[in-house]
């Protein structure tokens, strides 16, 4: 697994994930708010499988 998520992309993913999961835990959202686990994990692990399929890379490290 090569790192392909970095910079502002990483921060936005983590923030969105925390907000969505927080809403799900508090019961304020729909069951779909649990989808926030995906951006949270991709931000924490610096790896997005979809980016691999699309050939994208937002990480400045090589």
Backbone as JSON Lines, residues from 0, in Angstrom:
{"i":0,"aa":"X","n":[0.84,-1.18,0.0],"ca":[0.0,0.0,0.0],"c":[0.88,1.24,0.0]}
{"i":1,"aa":"X","n":[0.87,1.96,-1.09],"ca":[1.61,3.21,-1.16],"c":[0.71,4.34,-0.68]}
{"i":2,"aa":"X","n":[1.3,5.32,-0.06],"ca":[0.57,6.5,0.39],"c":[0.08,7.28,-0.82]}
{"i":3,"aa":"X","n":[-1.22,7.56,-0.88],"ca":[-1.73,8.35,-2.0],"c":[-2.72,9.43,-1.55]}
{"i":4,"aa":"X","n":[-2.83,9.65,-0.25],"ca":[-3.68,10.71,0.3],"c":[-2.81,11.58,1.2]}
{"i":5,"aa":"X","n":[-2.81,12.87,0.95],"ca":[-2.0,13.75,1.78],"c":[-2.51,15.17,1.75]}
{"i":6,"aa":"X","n":[-1.89,16.0,2.56],"ca":[-2.19,17.42,2.59],"c":[-3.6,17.74,3.04]}
{"i":7,"aa":"X","n":[-4.2,18.7,2.35],"ca":[-5.53,19.16,2.69],"c":[-6.57,18.05,2.48]}
{"i":8,"aa":"X","n":[-6.33,17.18,1.53],"ca":[-7.22,16.05,1.26],"c":[-7.35,15.18,2.51]}
{"i":9,"aa":"X","n":[-6.24,14.9,3.15],"ca":[-6.23,14.09,4.37],"c":[-7.02,14.78,5.47]}
{"i":10,"aa":"X","n":[-6.79,16.05,5.67],"ca":[-7.46,16.79,6.74],"c":[-8.97,16.86,6.51]}
{"i":11,"aa":"X","n":[-9.38,17.08,5.27],"ca":[-10.81,17.13,4.95],"c":[-11.48,15.78,5.15]}
{"i":12,"aa":"X","n":[-10.8,14.71,4.76],"ca":[-11.35,13.37,4.94],"c":[-11.55,13.06,6.42]}
{"i":13,"aa":"X","n":[-10.55,13.36,7.23],"ca":[-10.64,13.08,8.66],"c":[-11.75,13.92,9.29]}
{"i":14,"aa":"X","n":[-11.82,15.2,8.95],"ca":[-12.86,16.07,9.52],"c":[-14.25,15.59,9.12]}
{"i":15,"aa":"X","n":[-14.45,15.29,7.85],"ca":[-15.76,14.82,7.39],"c":[-16.12,13.5,8.07]}
{"i":16,"aa":"X","n":[-15.15,12.61,8.19],"ca":[-15.4,11.32,8.83],"c":[-15.78,11.46,10.29]}
{"i":17,"aa":"X","n":[-15.07,12.31,11.0],"ca":[-15.37,12.52,12.43],"c":[-16.76,13.11,12.6]}
{"i":18,"aa":"X","n":[-17.1,14.08,11.77],"ca":[-18.42,14.72,11.86],"c":[-19.53,13.7,11.57]}
{"i":19,"aa":"X","n":[-19.38,12.95,10.49],"ca":[-20.42,11.98,10.13],"c":[-20.57,10.86,11.16]}
{"i":20,"aa":"X","n":[-19.46,10.33,11.62],"ca":[-19.53,9.26,12.63],"c":[-20.08,9.82,13.94]}
{"i":21,"aa":"X","n":[-19.7,11.03,14.29],"ca":[-20.24,11.66,15.49],"c":[-21.75,11.81,15.42]}
{"i":22,"aa":"X","n":[-22.24,12.24,14.26],"ca":[-23.69,12.36,14.07],"c":[-24.37,11.0,14.18]}
{"i":23,"aa":"X","n":[-23.74,9.99,13.62],"ca":[-24.31,8.64,13.68],"c":[-24.37,8.13,15.11]}
{"i":24,"aa":"X","n":[-23.33,8.38,15.88],"ca":[-23.29,7.93,17.27],"c":[-24.34,8.65,18.11]}
{"i":25,"aa":"X","n":[-24.53,9.93,17.84],"ca":[-25.53,10.71,18.59],"c":[-26.95,10.42,18.12]}
{"i":26,"aa":"X","n":[-27.1,9.72,17.02],"ca":[-28.42,9.41,16.5],"c":[-29.08,10.56,15.76]}
{"i":27,"aa":"X","n":[-28.29,11.56,15.38],"ca":[-28.81,12.75,14.71],"c":[-28.95,12.56,13.2]}
{"i":28,"aa":"X","n":[-28.3,11.6,12.64],"ca":[-28.32,11.41,11.19],"c":[-29.09,10.16,10.82]}
{"i":29,"aa":"X","n":[-29.02,9.85,9.56],"ca":[-29.63,8.62,9.07],"c":[-28.6,7.49,9.22]}
{"i":30,"aa":"X","n":[-29.0,6.26,8.98],"ca":[-28.01,5.18,9.0],"c":[-26.87,5.39,7.99]}
{"i":31,"aa":"X","n":[-27.12,6.21,6.97],"ca":[-26.09,6.5,5.97],"c":[-24.95,7.33,6.54]}
{"i":32,"aa":"X","n":[-25.12,7.97,7.68],"ca":[-24.02,8.75,8.24],"c":[-22.85,7.87,8.68]}
{"i":33,"aa":"X","n":[-23.12,6.56,8.84],"ca":[-22.01,5.64,9.16],"c":[-21.02,5.51,8.01]}
{"i":34,"aa":"X","n":[-21.4,6.01,6.83],"ca":[-20.48,6.0,5.7],"c":[-19.25,6.87,6.0]}
{"i":35,"aa":"X","n":[-19.34,7.71,7.03],"ca":[-18.22,8.54,7.46],"c":[-17.01,7.74,7.9]}
{"i":36,"aa":"X","n":[-17.19,6.45,8.16],"ca":[-16.07,5.59,8.53],"c":[-15.08,5.5,7.36]}
{"i":37,"aa":"X","n":[-15.59,5.52,6.14],"ca":[-14.73,5.37,4.96],"c":[-13.75,6.54,4.82]}
{"i":38,"aa":"X","n":[-14.23,7.8,4.78],"ca":[-13.24,8.89,4.67],"c":[-12.35,8.99,5.9]}
{"i":39,"aa":"X","n":[-12.88,8.64,7.06],"ca":[-12.06,8.68,8.27],"c":[-10.89,7.71,8.17]}
{"i":40,"aa":"X","n":[-11.16,6.48,7.77],"ca":[-10.09,5.49,7.65],"c":[-9.13,5.8,6.52]}
{"i":41,"aa":"X","n":[-9.63,6.27,5.38],"ca":[-8.72,6.6,4.28],"c":[-7.83,7.79,4.65]}
{"i":42,"aa":"X","n":[-8.35,8.7,5.44],"ca":[-7.53,9.82,5.9],"c":[-6.49,9.4,6.92]}
{"i":43,"aa":"X","n":[-6.88,8.52,7.83],"ca":[-5.95,8.06,8.86],"c":[-4.85,7.16,8.31]}
{"i":44,"aa":"X","n":[-5.2,6.32,7.33],"ca":[-4.22,5.39,6.76],"c":[-3.48,5.96,5.55]}
{"i":45,"aa":"X","n":[-3.86,7.16,5.1],"ca":[-3.2,7.82,3.95],"c":[-3.29,6.99,2.68]}
{"i":46,"aa":"X","n":[-4.33,6.19,2.55],"ca":[-4.47,5.33,1.38],"c":[-5.93,5.24,0.97]}
{"i":47,"aa":"X","n":[-6.18,5.48,-0.3],"ca":[-7.54,5.39,-0.85],"c":[-7.53,4.42,-2.03]}
{"i":48,"aa":"X","n":[-8.23,3.29,-1.9],"ca":[-8.24,2.32,-3.01],"c":[-8.84,2.9,-4.3]}
{"i":49,"aa":"X","n":[-9.79,3.79,-4.18],"ca":[-10.39,4.41,-5.36],"c":[-9.36,5.25,-6.11]}
{"i":50,"aa":"X","n":[-8.49,5.93,-5.38],"ca":[-7.43,6.71,-6.03],"c":[-6.53,5.81,-6.86]}
{"i":51,"aa":"X","n":[-6.26,4.6,-6.38],"ca":[-5.42,3.67,-7.14],"c":[-6.09,3.33,-8.47]}
{"i":52,"aa":"X","n":[-7.4,3.04,-8.43],"ca":[-8.13,2.7,-9.65],"c":[-8.19,3.87,-10.63]}
{"i":53,"aa":"X","n":[-8.26,5.1,-10.09],"ca":[-8.35,6.28,-10.94],"c":[-6.98,6.85,-11.32]}
{"i":54,"aa":"X","n":[-5.92,6.34,-10.7],"ca":[-4.58,6.83,-10.98],"c":[-4.29,8.19,-10.36]}
{"i":55,"aa":"X","n":[-5.0,8.53,-9.29],"ca":[-4.8,9.83,-8.64],"c":[-3.84,9.69,-7.47]}
{"i":56,"aa":"X","n":[-3.29,10.83,-7.05],"ca":[-2.39,10.87,-5.91],"c":[-2.37,12.3,-5.39]}
{"i":57,"aa":"X","n":[-2.81,12.51,-4.14],"ca":[-2.8,13.86,-3.57],"c":[-1.67,14.03,-2.57]}
{"i":58,"aa":"X","n":[-0.81,13.05,-2.49],"ca":[0.33,13.1,-1.57],"c":[1.54,13.63,-2.31]}
{"i":59,"aa":"X","n":[2.22,14.59,-1.71],"ca":[3.38,15.18,-2.38],"c":[4.63,14.3,-2.25]}
{"i":60,"aa":"X","n":[4.62,13.36,-1.3],"ca":[5.76,12.44,-1.16],"c":[5.77,11.42,-2.28]}
{"i":61,"aa":"X","n":[6.94,11.02,-2.7],"ca":[7.07,10.0,-3.75],"c":[7.46,8.68,-3.16]}
